[in-house]
């Protein structure tokens, strides 16, 4: 079986970016024009996210628009740093999320935190990740959007086969770690191989989709869609002849973009814009998130039957075309909206 594999770049061995001062005057922050409205964005990001997201083009464009990115020192009290207009975060330390950032939101309601820690935790857990999509039961004139049938396995690999039969799931099954911080997945072809899987995990029915998925990037109200190569279709003949569990470290990447590939138009056609806009609007409200993406597929042989198979918080926006302009405009709009609300509340 052929697979276009993802290019996985590990920056964990790189030195952390030197922490900058998180306070100072407009001139100290690098803005000589004191009449310019400054938006200070404090960021707490992993070294890998800093490398991929805070690229020179983004920082340069942001500075020209009056946006200044300031590193947050995670070893110091957050309330002692700033002042910030916006806090941008994606870190690996769970305690920082659930304790420090949660308390900061309560004591600094004037600061916009992207995004609420509680909402993020829901999409980190694959048991709850797709629940809002399923509950939405989305259907309009442009198509339907659902989720594949899935089953959570907490422990005991020997019981997986019976649990799959009881739940009525059909092979092959995609196995994904329950915690969505890992992009590894496996494809199990037969019930005897299911006991080789390692819980806790989520089993998801595999839906043939022409080997292409759509990454729907969402930044506030903005939407950008790109094609990526994915797992190839599995025929009934191949299913009858294949056994075992096939493991894949990662599936899609910018290096394997399908935007310019010579594909069947029925496979390559992007989901309708109107459908995506309505879906994104509903999920922003239900999830309580501004920054996320959807991995969507179209069932092979259909024109308008779509499935969301994954949701990722603060994804690799560096792979999204024109992300610098989209993201800086989003930050400016957030700051302007907050300023208008503050002005309206003044006597």
Buried (B, 14 or more C-beta within 10 A) or exposed (E): EEBBBBEEEEEEEEEEEEBBEBEEEBEEBEBEEEEEBBBBBBBBBBBBBBBBBBBEEBBEBBBEBBBBBBBBBBEEEBEEBBEBBBBBBBBEEEEBBEEBBBEBBEEBEEBBBBBBBEBBBBBBBBBEBBBBBEEBEBEEEBBBBBBBBBBBBEEEBEBBBEBBEEEEBEBBBBBBBBEBEEBEBBBBBBBEBBBEBEBBBBBBBBBBBBBBBBBBBBBBEBBBBBBBBBBBBBEEEEBEEBEEBBEBEBBBBBBBBBEEBEBEEEBBBBBBEEBBEBBBEBBBEBBBBBBBBBBBBBBBEEEBBBBBBBBBBBBBBBBBBEBBBBBBBBBBEBBEEBEEEEEEEEE
